[in-house]
Amino acid sequence: MNLKSFHTWLGLALSLTFVVDAFYLPGVAPRQYADNEPVDVKVNTLSSIKTQMPYEYYSLAFCRPEGGIETKTENLGELLRGDRIQSSPFSFKMGNVEACTKICTLTLGEKERNQFIKMIDEDYRVNMIV
């Protein structure tokens, strides 16, 4: 193999690594949805790259599901990793284009507002599972 063909092959291989933006969760099989079938959104922990301390999603004053919060652990790996997968008030229907939908209205007190500010300052991110 000459140097030019090696560089071409290497460039192609490296460019393909940036095309894929997906991951596989062990123990979770891919699922197909029919049109108009509900797609539930689950929430996991709040995590930050600045701090190594994860928090449960509902440790902040987020809107809660109408029927209450349900734990949705799907496999042993999630349990061993410390994931706290829970139900959320978010739901979509496959194949339907929806505009923003109001889920609830919350009035935050000073304590709740300061918790949100602290989490934002510490770069916490919400982890959701569709």
Residue pairs with C-beta under 8 A, 6 or more apart in sequence:
1 9
26 75
26 77
27 74
27 75
27 76
27 77
27 78
28 74
28 75
33 39
33 94
33 95
34 94
35 94
35 95
35 96
36 93
36 94
36 95
36 96
37 93
37 94
38 91
38 92
38 93
38 94
39 91
39 92
39 93
39 94
39 130
40 87
40 88
40 90
40 91
41 88
41 90
41 91
41 92
41 128
41 129
41 130
42 72
42 85
42 86
42 87
42 88
42 128
42 129
42 130
43 57
43 58
43 62
43 85
43 86
43 87
43 88
43 126
43 127
43 128
43 129
44 57
44 83
44 84
44 85
44 86
44 127
44 128
44 129
45 54
45 55
45 56
45 57
45 82
45 83
45 84
45 127
46 54
46 55
46 56
46 57
46 59
46 60
46 119
46 124
46 125
46 126
46 127
47 54
47 124
47 125
47 127
48 119
48 122
48 123
48 124
48 125
49 123
50 122
50 123
51 122
54 82
55 119
55 124
56 84
56 86
57 84
57 86
57 88
57 126
57 127
58 64
58 69
58 86
59 115
60 112
60 115
60 116
60 119
61 106
61 108
61 112
61 115
61 116
63 89
63 103
63 104
63 106
64 89
64 104
65 87
65 88
65 89
66 89
67 87
69 86
69 87
70 86
70 87
71 84
71 85
71 86
72 85
72 86
72 87
73 79
73 83
73 85
74 85
78 85
85 129
88 128
89 103
89 104
90 103
90 128
92 98
108 116
